[in-house]
């Protein structure tokens, strides 16, 4: 069976590479083989597999995956392609089928199988790092017990992960491919494709249908609906009779605010600079045999434009061939030695820096002690020896990254709205927006065009920024684990450090950094942002400096939770139909953003009433307020895992934050009393009067409310018009 379905998008939407293709195969009578099928998909989905390599060659720019679904009426295995076009469906299916035949004949790479088994072992070793280990374990036990009727199914599956290398060698996996996947006629190929203009058609059809329904209704029927809606709104606002469950909740309450423990794990943290000028931060953790380690390279000498080239280079790490490995072999090596590896541009607040923060390229991974040396060898290889001369590969990766950036903005524009608004007064937030959202998308578009006309210039830029990044100036190593693990990690890191160019000297480095200034684009006070959406995201927020406030005490979290629960949710979600609403107060500022909202003007009216609302919320009784205090307090009190907590302490040290600051926030929360709540009306007044506003949504909604905005942005319009 093969089907194609349209999904509605706005008129003028760029539909190129916007399709999703799903190829599913029913695995008949496979319950007994499900643990092995789960392991098979891990091998098939690994970047080093023949399947993934063949798909990337056949459909450059696409992203691919596979998984087993045991929640269907029958078990099924699905292959997914994203960032492709509808006409690619047959190519996708044929490539999957041909690759499965190839693997059935040749088998899997034993090195890749061992790498995946090693990653699974680390998964088990690090299971206690989750803050919800018990909950997650309980859910898995119950889920598989209910699904298969075997109380020990999940435990047996974990045990069988050790068999991945053996099953690779003895033909178990190739037999599974032959049994369930080859020549399987019970399959389906389904494509969903964007249909520009369909959204407007559906909206018009719905409006006509609703108008017809209303025209056919009597006055009495209309009055009845209005009355029912009013009654629902009153219930949402807490009016009328309530089912009071307070006595039952009180019976379950084991602690009070006064008895909340003021304690947290304080790590033995050292921060020193050695005789070679390398800053080494160490966090001793109570673990044995493994640790988390970081390498941070100072980017403060880079110009604003060079920061985007550094971001692109960071995005390419691990996706290019190196002098020693093809990217397929590199993928297997990364799975084996670089558990949870990340490569990112990190921005750390620093009041002593000319720009108020320091940008760094940060690489992080977790490894067993005996794998630290191999892990850092691989890190050095990827950082310093990636081949940036392959123009065809660069074209594929830049195109793929453009799709990913666009999707991240369209799927959840709240982050774009937050960082644009806070970036009006915070250089750190302005830089984050510059490196992750529409500015970076525009940069990638320029690079993509340059790769068509002058690819050698792109290579030259990447090589130049690499040479500028990888020096010892401002270099920091971070190590978390036992003292033995830290020693092993630093010795391994030194091998990479030895390959970096010599520092130009502390004075020269400081002078170079001081000469760099950033000028990020300033947002309008009120913006409409046109995106390919059917709903709206309405935002209000500002940096603390704009609000005339210092960074908040911990108590503000309970106040914001109270405002959200008692006011924002009842109005925005229950009365006006928004799916949800976000709010937050962090180091840079505070914000509110409605999520999947059908409205615009009504939402901003709700925001505008916030100062008045704080007046009557100030009448809250202490017992009720204590519930919000304890809920907010739980975030600080929950376990973060021994290594995770050590890494957090280390990263906080980079921003000159002490571990005790968390304790101070906990004490602030406990000190919140009902009489303090009303005083927050001044803060919300400043937010309403001085905060920046924006709506992300379809062009129809933005244009209908154009009088609300000082500027209207259409970040993807130019490309859609091509």
C-alpha positions as CSV (number, residue, x, y, z in Angstrom):
1,X,0.0,0.0,0.0
2,X,1.3,3.5,-0.8
3,X,-0.5,6.7,0.1
4,X,0.2,10.4,0.1
5,X,-1.5,12.9,2.4
6,X,-1.5,16.7,2.4
7,X,-1.1,18.6,5.6
8,X,-2.3,22.3,5.6
9,X,0.3,25.1,5.5
10,X,-0.1,28.8,4.7
11,X,-0.1,30.4,1.3
12,X,3.4,31.0,0.1
13,X,5.0,28.4,2.4
14,X,8.3,26.9,1.1
15,X,7.4,23.2,0.6
16,X,10.8,22.1,-0.5
17,X,12.2,19.3,1.6
18,X,9.1,19.5,3.8
19,X,7.8,16.0,3.4
20,X,7.9,13.1,5.8
21,X,8.0,9.5,4.5
22,X,7.2,6.5,6.7
23,X,7.8,2.9,5.5
24,X,6.3,0.4,7.9
25,X,6.5,-3.4,7.9
26,X,4.3,-5.7,10.0
27,X,6.4,-8.3,12.0
28,X,4.0,-11.2,12.3
29,X,4.1,-13.3,15.5
30,X,7.2,-11.6,16.7
31,X,6.5,-11.2,20.5
32,X,9.2,-13.7,21.4
33,X,11.7,-11.8,19.2
34,X,11.0,-8.3,20.4
35,X,14.1,-7.9,22.6
36,X,16.2,-8.8,19.6
37,X,14.2,-6.6,17.2
38,X,14.8,-3.7,19.6
39,X,18.5,-4.3,19.4
40,X,18.3,-4.7,15.6
41,X,16.9,-1.3,15.2
42,X,19.7,0.1,17.3
43,X,22.2,-1.4,14.9
44,X,20.2,-0.3,11.8
45,X,19.7,3.2,13.1
46,X,23.3,3.8,14.0
47,X,25.1,6.3,11.8
48,X,27.7,3.7,10.9
49,X,25.2,1.2,9.5
50,X,25.1,0.4,5.8
51,X,21.4,1.5,5.9
52,X,22.1,5.0,7.2
53,X,25.1,5.5,4.9
54,X,23.1,4.4,1.8
55,X,20.2,6.6,2.7
56,X,22.5,9.6,3.2
57,X,24.1,8.9,-0.2
58,X,20.7,8.4,-2.0
59,X,18.9,11.4,-0.3
60,X,21.5,14.0,0.7
61,X,20.1,16.5,3.2
62,X,17.5,14.1,4.7
63,X,17.5,12.7,8.2
64,X,16.6,9.1,8.9
65,X,15.6,6.8,11.7
66,X,14.0,3.5,12.5
67,X,12.1,2.0,15.5
68,X,9.9,-0.9,16.6
69,X,6.4,-0.1,17.6
70,X,4.8,-2.8,19.9
71,X,1.7,-0.7,20.7
72,X,0.0,-1.4,17.4
73,X,-2.4,-4.3,17.0
74,X,0.6,-6.2,15.6
75,X,4.3,-5.4,16.1
76,X,5.7,-3.3,13.3
77,X,9.1,-1.9,12.3
78,X,9.1,1.7,10.9
79,X,11.7,3.5,8.8
80,X,11.3,7.3,8.7
81,X,12.7,10.0,6.4
82,X,12.4,13.7,7.2
83,X,13.6,16.8,5.2
84,X,12.8,15.1,1.9
85,X,10.3,15.6,-1.0
86,X,7.3,13.5,-1.9
87,X,8.9,12.3,-5.1
88,X,11.7,10.7,-3.0
89,X,9.3,8.1,-1.5
90,X,10.1,5.3,-4.0
91,X,13.8,6.0,-3.7
92,X,13.6,5.8,0.1
93,X,11.7,2.5,0.1
94,X,14.1,1.0,-2.6
95,X,17.2,2.1,-0.6
96,X,15.8,0.6,2.6
97,X,15.0,-2.7,0.9
98,X,18.3,-2.9,-0.9
99,X,20.2,-2.0,2.3
100,X,18.4,-4.7,4.2
101,X,19.3,-7.3,1.5
102,X,22.9,-6.1,1.7
103,X,23.1,-6.4,5.5
104,X,21.3,-9.8,5.3
105,X,24.2,-11.0,3.0
106,X,27.1,-9.2,4.6
107,X,26.1,-8.8,8.2
108,X,26.8,-5.9,10.5
109,X,30.2,-4.5,11.4
110,X,31.4,-6.3,14.6
111,X,33.1,-3.0,15.7
112,X,29.8,-1.2,15.5
113,X,28.0,-3.9,17.4
114,X,30.6,-3.7,20.2
115,X,30.3,0.1,20.2
116,X,26.5,-0.1,20.7
117,X,26.8,-2.8,23.4
118,X,29.3,-0.6,25.2
119,X,26.9,2.4,25.0
120,X,24.1,0.2,26.4
121,X,26.4,-0.8,29.3
122,X,27.0,2.9,30.1
123,X,23.3,3.5,29.9
124,X,22.7,1.0,32.6
125,X,25.6,2.3,34.7
126,X,24.3,5.8,34.5
127,X,20.6,5.1,35.1
128,X,20.9,6.6,38.5
129,X,21.8,10.0,37.0
130,X,18.2,10.6,36.2
131,X,16.2,12.6,38.8
132,X,13.3,10.2,38.2
133,X,15.1,6.9,38.2
134,X,12.5,5.1,40.3
135,X,9.5,6.5,38.4
136,X,11.0,5.6,35.0
137,X,12.0,2.1,36.1
138,X,8.5,1.5,37.6
139,X,6.8,2.7,34.4
140,X,9.0,0.4,32.2
141,X,8.3,-2.6,34.4
142,X,4.6,-2.0,34.4
143,X,4.4,-1.2,30.7
144,X,6.1,-4.4,29.5
145,X,4.4,-6.5,32.0
146,X,1.0,-5.3,30.7
147,X,2.1,-5.7,27.1
148,X,3.7,-9.1,27.2
149,X,2.3,-10.6,30.5
150,X,5.8,-11.2,31.8
151,X,6.8,-9.4,35.0
152,X,10.5,-9.7,34.2
153,X,10.4,-8.8,30.5
154,X,12.2,-5.5,31.0
155,X,14.9,-6.9,33.2
156,X,15.5,-9.7,30.7
157,X,15.8,-7.2,27.9
158,X,18.4,-5.2,29.8
159,X,20.4,-8.4,30.4
160,X,20.2,-9.4,26.8
161,X,21.8,-6.1,25.6
162,X,25.1,-7.8,26.4
163,X,24.4,-10.3,23.6
164,X,24.5,-7.7,20.8
165,X,28.1,-8.6,19.7
166,X,27.3,-12.4,19.9
167,X,24.1,-12.0,17.9
168,X,26.0,-10.1,15.3
169,X,28.5,-12.9,14.9
170,X,26.1,-15.9,15.1
171,X,23.6,-14.6,12.5
172,X,20.8,-13.8,14.8
173,X,20.3,-10.3,13.4
174,X,20.5,-11.4,9.8
175,X,18.0,-14.1,10.5
176,X,15.6,-11.5,11.9
177,X,16.0,-9.4,8.8
178,X,15.2,-12.5,6.6
179,X,12.3,-13.6,8.7
180,X,10.5,-10.2,9.2
181,X,11.7,-7.7,6.7
182,X,12.7,-9.1,3.4
183,X,10.0,-9.8,0.8
184,X,7.4,-8.6,3.4
185,X,4.2,-7.9,1.5
186,X,2.4,-6.5,4.6
187,X,3.9,-3.1,4.3
188,X,2.9,0.5,3.8
189,X,4.6,3.6,2.4
190,X,3.0,6.8,3.6
191,X,4.1,10.3,2.8
192,X,2.8,13.5,4.3
193,X,3.5,16.6,2.2
194,X,3.0,20.3,2.9
195,X,0.2,21.9,0.8
196,X,0.7,25.7,0.7
197,X,-2.7,27.5,0.7
198,X,-4.6,24.5,2.1
199,X,-4.7,26.1,5.5
200,X,-6.6,29.2,4.2
201,X,-9.0,27.0,2.3
202,X,-9.8,24.9,5.4
203,X,-10.2,28.0,7.6
204,X,-12.6,29.5,5.0
205,X,-14.5,26.2,4.8
206,X,-14.8,26.0,8.6
207,X,-15.9,29.7,8.9
208,X,-18.6,29.0,6.3
209,X,-19.7,25.8,8.1
210,X,-19.9,27.6,11.5
211,X,-21.8,30.5,9.9
212,X,-24.3,28.0,8.4
213,X,-24.8,26.3,11.8
214,X,-25.4,29.6,13.5
215,X,-27.8,30.7,10.9
216,X,-29.8,27.5,11.4
217,X,-30.0,27.9,15.2
218,X,-32.9,29.5,17.0
219,X,-32.4,32.4,19.4
220,X,-33.1,30.0,22.3
221,X,-30.4,27.6,21.2
222,X,-27.9,30.4,20.9
223,X,-28.8,31.8,24.4
224,X,-28.4,28.3,25.8
225,X,-24.8,27.9,24.3
226,X,-23.9,31.4,25.6
227,X,-25.2,30.5,29.1
228,X,-23.3,27.2,29.1
229,X,-20.1,28.9,28.0
230,X,-20.5,31.5,30.8
231,X,-21.0,28.7,33.3
232,X,-17.9,27.0,32.1
233,X,-15.9,30.2,32.4
234,X,-17.2,30.8,35.9
235,X,-16.1,27.3,36.9
236,X,-12.7,27.9,35.4
237,X,-12.3,31.0,37.5
238,X,-13.2,29.2,40.6
239,X,-16.7,30.5,41.1
240,X,-19.6,28.4,42.2
241,X,-19.6,25.1,44.1
242,X,-16.3,23.2,44.2
243,X,-15.4,19.7,45.1
244,X,-13.1,20.5,48.0
245,X,-10.5,17.8,48.3
246,X,-8.2,19.8,50.6
247,X,-8.7,17.5,53.6
248,X,-7.6,14.5,51.5
249,X,-4.6,16.4,50.2
250,X,-3.7,17.5,53.8
251,X,-3.8,13.9,54.9
252,X,-1.2,12.9,52.3
253,X,1.1,15.8,53.1
254,X,4.2,14.5,54.8
255,X,6.1,17.8,55.2
256,X,5.5,21.5,55.8
257,X,7.3,24.5,54.6
258,X,9.1,24.9,57.9
259,X,10.3,21.3,57.8
260,X,11.6,21.4,54.3
261,X,15.3,20.4,54.5
262,X,17.8,23.1,53.5
263,X,20.4,20.8,52.2
264,X,22.1,19.9,48.9
265,X,25.1,18.1,47.6
266,X,28.2,20.4,47.8
267,X,31.0,19.1,45.7
268,X,34.7,19.3,46.4
269,X,35.5,21.8,43.6
270,X,39.0,23.1,42.7
271,X,39.8,25.8,40.2
272,X,43.4,26.5,39.3
273,X,45.6,27.5,36.5
274,X,48.7,25.5,35.8
275,X,52.2,26.7,34.8
276,X,51.2,26.4,31.1
277,X,48.3,28.8,31.5
278,X,45.6,26.0,31.3
279,X,42.7,26.5,33.7
280,X,41.6,23.2,35.2
281,X,38.3,22.9,37.1
282,X,37.7,19.7,39.0
283,X,34.6,18.4,40.7
284,X,35.2,15.2,42.8
285,X,32.1,12.9,42.6
286,X,31.3,9.7,44.4
287,X,31.5,7.4,41.4
288,X,34.0,4.7,40.5
289,X,35.4,3.8,37.1
290,X,33.8,6.5,34.9
291,X,33.5,10.3,34.7
292,X,32.3,13.3,32.6
293,X,34.9,15.5,31.1
294,X,34.9,18.8,29.2
295,X,37.2,20.8,27.0
296,X,36.3,24.5,26.6
297,X,38.0,26.7,24.0
298,X,37.8,30.5,24.3
299,X,36.1,32.3,21.4
300,X,36.2,35.8,22.8
301,X,38.8,36.8,20.2
302,X,36.5,36.0,17.3
303,X,34.5,38.8,15.6
304,X,30.8,38.7,15.5
305,X,30.8,37.2,12.0
306,X,33.4,34.7,12.9
307,X,31.2,33.4,15.7
308,X,28.7,32.2,13.1
309,X,31.4,30.4,11.2
310,X,32.5,28.9,14.5
311,X,28.9,27.8,15.1
312,X,28.8,26.2,11.7
313,X,32.1,24.4,12.2
314,X,30.8,23.1,15.6
315,X,27.7,21.8,13.8
316,X,29.9,20.0,11.3
317,X,31.9,18.1,13.9
318,X,31.3,14.4,13.6
319,X,29.6,14.7,10.2
320,X,32.8,14.9,8.1
321,X,35.5,12.5,7.2
322,X,38.8,13.0,9.0
323,X,42.3,12.1,8.1
324,X,42.0,8.7,9.8
325,X,38.3,7.8,9.5
326,X,35.5,8.0,7.1
327,X,32.4,9.4,8.7
328,X,30.8,5.9,8.8
329,X,33.8,4.6,10.8
330,X,33.8,7.7,12.8
331,X,30.2,7.2,13.8
332,X,31.0,3.8,15.2
333,X,34.0,5.2,17.1
334,X,31.8,8.0,18.6
335,X,29.2,5.5,19.8
336,X,32.0,3.4,21.4
337,X,34.0,6.0,23.1
338,X,32.0,9.3,23.4
339,X,28.9,8.6,25.4
340,X,26.4,11.5,25.3
341,X,29.0,13.6,23.5
342,X,28.0,17.2,22.8
343,X,29.7,19.9,20.8
344,X,28.2,23.3,21.2
345,X,28.9,27.0,21.6
346,X,28.5,27.8,25.3
347,X,27.8,31.3,26.6
348,X,28.9,31.9,30.2
349,X,28.0,35.1,32.0
350,X,31.1,37.1,33.0
351,X,30.9,40.6,34.3
352,X,34.6,41.1,33.8
353,X,34.3,40.5,30.0
354,X,33.8,43.6,27.8
355,X,30.6,42.0,26.4
356,X,29.3,40.7,29.7
357,X,29.8,37.0,28.7
358,X,32.4,34.7,27.3
359,X,31.6,32.5,24.3
360,X,33.3,29.1,24.3
361,X,33.3,26.0,22.1
362,X,32.5,23.2,24.6
363,X,32.9,19.5,24.1
364,X,31.5,17.2,26.7
365,X,31.4,13.4,27.0
366,X,31.2,10.6,29.5
367,X,33.6,7.6,29.5
368,X,35.0,4.7,31.5
369,X,38.5,5.4,32.9
370,X,40.1,3.0,30.5
371,X,38.4,4.7,27.5
372,X,39.4,8.3,28.3
373,X,42.5,8.2,26.2
374,X,40.7,6.8,23.2
375,X,37.9,9.3,23.7
376,X,40.2,12.3,23.7
377,X,42.1,11.0,20.7
378,X,38.8,10.9,18.9
379,X,37.9,14.4,20.1
380,X,41.3,15.8,18.9
381,X,40.8,14.1,15.5
382,X,37.3,15.5,15.0
383,X,38.2,19.0,16.2
384,X,41.4,19.4,14.3
385,X,41.3,17.0,11.4
386,X,37.8,17.2,9.9
387,X,37.9,17.5,6.2
388,X,36.2,20.8,5.2
389,X,37.3,20.6,1.5
390,X,34.5,18.3,0.4
391,X,32.1,20.8,-1.2
392,X,29.4,18.2,-2.0
393,X,29.3,17.0,1.6
394,X,29.3,20.6,2.9
395,X,26.3,21.3,0.6
396,X,24.4,18.3,2.1
397,X,25.1,19.3,5.7
398,X,24.4,23.0,5.3
399,X,21.1,22.1,3.6
400,X,20.2,19.7,6.3
401,X,21.1,22.2,9.0
402,X,18.9,24.9,7.4
403,X,16.0,22.5,7.6
404,X,16.7,21.7,11.3
405,X,17.0,25.4,12.2
406,X,13.8,26.3,10.4
407,X,11.9,23.3,12.0
408,X,13.1,24.3,15.5
409,X,11.8,27.8,15.0
410,X,8.4,26.7,13.5
411,X,7.7,23.9,15.9
412,X,8.3,25.9,19.0
413,X,8.8,29.7,18.4
414,X,8.7,30.5,22.1
415,X,12.4,30.2,22.4
416,X,12.9,32.6,19.5
417,X,10.6,35.1,21.1
418,X,12.3,34.7,24.5
419,X,15.8,35.3,23.3
420,X,14.9,38.1,20.9
421,X,13.1,40.0,23.7
422,X,15.7,39.4,26.4
423,X,18.4,40.1,23.8
424,X,17.3,43.7,23.6
425,X,19.0,44.4,26.9
426,X,21.2,41.3,27.4
427,X,24.2,40.7,25.1
428,X,24.3,37.1,26.2
429,X,20.7,36.5,25.0
430,X,21.3,38.5,21.9
431,X,24.3,36.3,21.0
432,X,22.3,33.2,21.7
433,X,19.5,34.3,19.3
434,X,22.2,35.3,16.7
435,X,23.7,31.8,16.8
436,X,20.6,29.7,16.9
437,X,17.6,31.3,15.2
438,X,16.7,33.5,12.2
439,X,20.1,35.2,12.0
440,X,21.8,31.9,11.9
441,X,19.3,30.7,9.3
442,X,20.1,33.7,7.1
443,X,23.8,33.0,7.5
444,X,23.3,29.3,6.5
445,X,21.4,30.5,3.4
446,X,24.3,32.7,2.4
447,X,26.8,29.9,2.9
448,X,24.6,27.6,0.8
449,X,24.6,30.1,-2.0
450,X,28.3,30.6,-1.7
451,X,28.9,26.8,-1.9
452,X,27.2,27.0,-5.3
453,X,29.3,29.8,-6.6
454,X,32.6,29.7,-4.7
455,X,33.0,26.6,-2.5
456,X,36.7,27.2,-2.0
457,X,35.9,30.5,-0.2
458,X,33.7,28.5,2.3
459,X,36.5,26.0,2.9
460,X,38.9,28.9,3.4
461,X,36.6,30.5,6.0
462,X,36.2,27.3,7.9
463,X,39.9,26.6,7.9
464,X,40.6,30.2,9.1
465,X,38.1,30.0,11.9
466,X,39.4,26.6,12.9
467,X,43.0,28.0,13.2
468,X,41.7,30.9,15.3
469,X,39.6,28.7,17.6
470,X,42.1,25.9,18.4
471,X,44.7,27.6,20.4
472,X,45.6,27.3,24.1
473,X,44.6,30.9,24.9
474,X,41.9,30.8,27.5
475,X,41.7,27.0,27.4
476,X,39.8,25.3,30.2
477,X,39.5,21.6,31.1
478,X,36.7,20.3,33.3
479,X,36.7,16.9,34.9
480,X,34.0,15.2,37.1
481,X,34.5,11.9,38.8
482,X,36.8,10.2,41.4
483,X,40.3,11.6,41.9
484,X,41.6,8.7,39.8
485,X,39.1,9.4,37.0
486,X,40.0,13.1,37.0
487,X,43.7,12.3,36.7
488,X,43.1,9.9,33.8
489,X,40.9,12.5,32.1
490,X,43.4,15.3,32.4
491,X,46.3,13.1,31.2
492,X,44.2,12.2,28.2
493,X,43.1,15.8,27.5
494,X,46.8,16.9,27.6
495,X,47.4,14.8,24.4
496,X,44.8,17.0,22.6
497,X,46.1,20.2,24.2
498,X,49.6,19.4,22.9
499,X,48.2,19.6,19.4
500,X,46.8,23.1,19.9
501,X,48.8,26.1,18.7
502,X,50.8,28.0,21.3
503,X,49.0,30.8,23.1
504,X,50.0,34.3,22.0
505,X,50.4,35.3,25.6
506,X,47.8,36.4,28.2
507,X,48.3,40.1,27.6
508,X,47.8,39.7,23.8
509,X,44.8,37.5,24.3
510,X,43.2,39.9,26.7
511,X,43.8,42.8,24.3
512,X,42.3,40.8,21.4
513,X,39.2,40.0,23.4
514,X,38.8,43.6,24.6
515,X,38.9,44.8,21.0
516,X,35.9,42.6,20.0
517,X,32.5,44.2,20.4
518,X,29.2,42.8,19.4
519,X,26.2,44.6,17.9
520,X,23.2,42.3,17.7
521,X,20.0,43.3,16.0
522,X,17.6,45.1,18.2
523,X,14.0,43.8,18.2
524,X,11.0,46.2,18.0
525,X,9.0,46.7,21.2
526,X,6.2,44.8,19.6
527,X,6.6,42.3,16.8
528,X,4.5,40.0,14.6
529,X,6.5,37.0,13.4
530,X,5.0,35.2,10.4
531,X,5.6,31.5,10.5
532,X,4.0,28.5,8.9
533,X,1.6,27.8,11.8
534,X,-2.1,27.4,12.3
535,X,-2.0,28.7,15.8
536,X,-0.4,31.6,17.7
537,X,2.3,32.0,20.4
538,X,1.8,35.3,22.3
539,X,4.8,36.6,24.3
540,X,5.5,39.2,26.9
541,X,8.9,39.5,28.6
542,X,11.9,41.6,29.4
543,X,15.4,41.5,30.8
544,X,15.8,42.6,34.5
545,X,17.7,45.7,33.5
546,X,14.7,46.9,31.5
547,X,12.4,46.2,34.4
548,X,14.7,48.1,36.8
549,X,15.2,45.0,39.0
550,X,18.0,42.9,40.1
551,X,18.1,39.2,39.4
552,X,15.3,37.5,41.4
553,X,15.3,35.7,44.7
554,X,14.0,32.1,44.6
555,X,10.6,33.2,46.0
556,X,9.6,34.6,42.6
557,X,9.2,31.1,41.3
558,X,6.4,30.4,43.7
559,X,4.8,33.7,42.9
560,X,4.8,33.0,39.2
561,X,3.4,29.5,39.8
562,X,0.6,31.0,41.8
563,X,-0.1,33.6,39.0
564,X,-0.1,30.9,36.4
565,X,-2.3,28.4,38.3
566,X,-4.8,31.0,39.7
567,X,-5.0,33.3,36.7
568,X,-3.2,32.5,33.5
569,X,-4.3,28.9,33.1
570,X,-8.0,29.5,33.9
571,X,-8.2,32.4,31.4
572,X,-5.9,31.5,28.6
573,X,-6.5,27.7,28.6
574,X,-9.8,27.0,30.1
575,X,-11.7,30.1,28.9
576,X,-10.0,31.2,25.7
577,X,-8.7,27.8,24.4
578,X,-4.9,28.1,24.4
579,X,-3.3,24.7,24.8
580,X,-0.9,25.9,27.5
581,X,1.1,28.8,28.8
582,X,4.7,29.0,29.7
583,X,6.3,31.4,32.3
584,X,9.8,31.7,33.7
585,X,12.2,33.9,35.6
586,X,15.9,33.1,35.1
587,X,19.2,34.9,35.3
588,X,18.5,37.2,32.4
589,X,14.8,38.1,32.7
590,X,11.2,37.1,33.1
591,X,8.6,36.1,30.5
592,X,5.2,34.7,29.7
593,X,4.3,32.9,26.5
594,X,1.0,31.3,25.5
595,X,1.4,28.0,23.6
596,X,-0.8,26.9,20.7
597,X,-3.1,29.8,21.2
598,X,-6.1,30.5,18.9
599,X,-6.2,34.2,19.9
600,X,-4.1,37.3,19.9
601,X,-5.8,40.4,21.3
602,X,-7.6,38.5,24.0
603,X,-4.3,37.0,25.3
604,X,-2.6,40.4,25.5
605,X,-5.7,41.7,27.4
606,X,-5.2,38.9,29.9
607,X,-1.5,40.0,30.3
608,X,-2.4,43.6,30.7
609,X,-4.6,42.7,33.7
610,X,-1.7,41.1,35.6
611,X,-0.9,44.0,38.0
612,X,-4.6,44.2,39.1
613,X,-4.6,40.4,39.5
614,X,-1.6,40.6,41.9
615,X,-3.8,42.8,44.1
616,X,-6.4,40.2,44.8
617,X,-3.9,37.3,44.8
618,X,-2.2,39.2,47.7
619,X,-5.2,38.1,49.8
620,X,-4.1,34.4,49.5
621,X,-3.9,32.5,52.8
622,X,-0.6,31.1,53.9
623,X,-1.7,27.5,53.7
624,X,-2.5,27.8,50.0
625,X,0.7,29.7,49.3
626,X,2.7,27.0,51.1
627,X,1.5,24.5,48.4
628,X,3.1,26.6,45.7
629,X,6.3,27.0,47.8
630,X,6.7,23.3,48.2
631,X,6.0,22.6,44.6
632,X,8.7,25.1,43.5
633,X,11.0,23.9,46.2
634,X,10.9,20.3,44.8
635,X,12.9,21.3,41.8
636,X,15.9,22.3,44.0
637,X,15.5,19.4,46.4
638,X,15.4,16.6,43.8
639,X,18.4,14.5,43.1
640,X,20.4,15.3,39.9
641,X,22.6,12.3,39.9
642,X,26.2,12.3,41.2
643,X,27.9,13.1,37.9
644,X,25.2,15.4,36.7
645,X,25.4,17.4,39.8
646,X,29.1,17.6,39.6
647,X,29.0,18.8,36.0
648,X,26.4,21.5,37.0
649,X,28.6,22.7,39.8
650,X,31.5,22.9,37.4
651,X,29.6,24.9,34.7
652,X,28.2,27.2,37.3
653,X,31.8,28.0,38.4
654,X,32.4,29.3,34.9
655,X,29.8,31.9,35.4
656,X,31.1,32.8,38.8
657,X,28.2,31.2,40.6
658,X,28.7,29.4,43.9
659,X,27.1,26.1,44.8
660,X,25.6,27.8,47.8
661,X,23.4,30.0,45.6
662,X,20.9,27.2,45.3
663,X,20.7,27.0,49.1
664,X,20.0,30.8,49.1
665,X,17.1,30.3,46.6
666,X,15.7,27.5,48.7
667,X,15.8,29.7,51.8
668,X,14.2,32.5,49.9
669,X,11.3,30.3,48.8
670,X,10.7,29.2,52.4
671,X,10.6,32.8,53.6
672,X,7.8,33.8,51.2
673,X,4.7,34.9,53.1
674,X,1.3,35.9,51.9
675,X,1.8,39.5,52.6
676,X,4.7,39.6,50.2
677,X,2.7,38.5,47.2
678,X,0.8,41.8,46.6
679,X,4.2,43.6,46.5
680,X,4.9,41.8,43.3
681,X,2.3,43.9,41.6
682,X,5.0,46.5,41.0
683,X,7.1,44.0,39.1
684,X,4.2,42.9,36.9
685,X,3.3,46.5,36.3
686,X,6.8,47.1,35.0
687,X,6.5,43.9,32.9
688,X,3.2,45.1,31.3
689,X,4.4,48.7,30.7
690,X,8.0,48.0,29.7
691,X,8.0,44.4,28.5
692,X,8.5,43.5,24.8
693,X,5.6,41.8,23.0
694,X,5.5,39.4,20.1
695,X,3.1,37.1,18.3
696,X,4.4,34.1,16.2
697,X,1.7,32.8,14.0
698,X,0.2,32.6,10.5
699,X,0.2,35.6,8.2
700,X,-3.6,35.8,8.4
701,X,-3.4,36.3,12.2
702,X,-0.5,38.7,12.1
703,X,-2.1,40.8,9.4
704,X,-5.4,40.9,11.2
705,X,-3.7,42.3,14.3
706,X,-1.2,44.5,12.5
707,X,-2.1,47.5,14.6
708,X,-0.6,45.7,17.6
709,X,2.9,45.5,16.2
710,X,5.7,48.0,15.6
711,X,7.3,45.6,13.1
712,X,6.2,42.5,11.2
713,X,8.9,39.9,10.4
714,X,8.5,37.2,7.7
715,X,11.8,35.3,8.1
716,X,11.3,32.6,5.5
717,X,9.3,34.6,2.9
718,X,12.2,35.3,0.5
719,X,13.0,31.6,0.2
720,X,9.4,30.6,-0.2
721,X,9.0,33.0,-3.1
722,X,11.9,31.5,-5.0
